Amino acid sequence: MTNEIKIFALSTCPYCKKTKRFLSEKGIDYEAVDVDLLTSSEQDDVLEEIEKLTGKRSFPVVIIGDEVIVGHNEDKLRQVLGL
């Protein structure tokens, strides 16, 4: 897999933690951004980006290449990652 994987998450979100754990257990590298730990202006920018990508402000948001997965969805992750 050559696509970069980025996760927008909340540090307290159990579904975000499940998604990170799933990818880690599969040995998949990813960049995680815990939105609630950003500064106020950074949060605003990221939330605006998430809303443009998904039409809402839900977490986690996983971006793999052109694919955007909203919520914890192991089946979709497996499909997109070819697992």
N, C-alpha and C positions, 0 to 999 in steps of 0.2 A: 504494500500500500504506500503510494508516494504522496497521497493527498495529506495536507496538513489538517489536523483536527483541532478545533477550538470549541471550548465549552464555556458558555455564559451560565453562571450558577449563583446561588445564594449560599453562604457558608452554613446556614442553619437549615437548609432544605433537605429533607430526607431523600427525596427523589433525585436531587442533584448528587448527593453522596452515593446513592446506588449506581447512578450512571458512571461516576468517576471510578467507583470500585469495579464495576463490570469491565471497563476499558483497561484498568490496571491489571486485573486478573487475567485478561487476554494478552497482556504484554504489549498493549498499544499505547504509544506515546501521544500525548495531547497537551495542549495549552489550556489551562483553566483560568477564567477570570471570575472571581467572587465579587459580584457587582456591589453587594452590600458593604464591602470593605474598601471600596474606592472613595475618593473625595466626592463631594457633592456635585461639582461640575463634571467630573469624570463619569459619575453615575448617570447624570442627565444625558451625556453623549452616548453612552452605551445603551441606555434604555431607548433612546431615539432610534439607534441602529437596530436594536432587537425588534422594535415595533415596525420598522420599515421591512425587515426580513419576514416577520411572522404575522403582522397585523394585530398583535397583542403583546402584552408583557407577562409572559409565562416562563417558568424555569423548570428544568434546564433547557437550554437551546444548544444543540450540538450542530456544528457546521463542519461538514466533510466535503471538501471540494465545492461543488455547486449545490449539494444536498443540505437541506436544513431540516433537522429533526427537533420537534418541540415535545418536551416531556420525556419521561423515562420510558423508552421503548426498545427493549433488548432485541425483539424480533427485527425491527427496522434497522437497528445498529448492525446486527449480524448480516442482514441482507446487503446493506451498503458497503460494509467492510469485507464481504465475501467470507464470512466465518462459517 
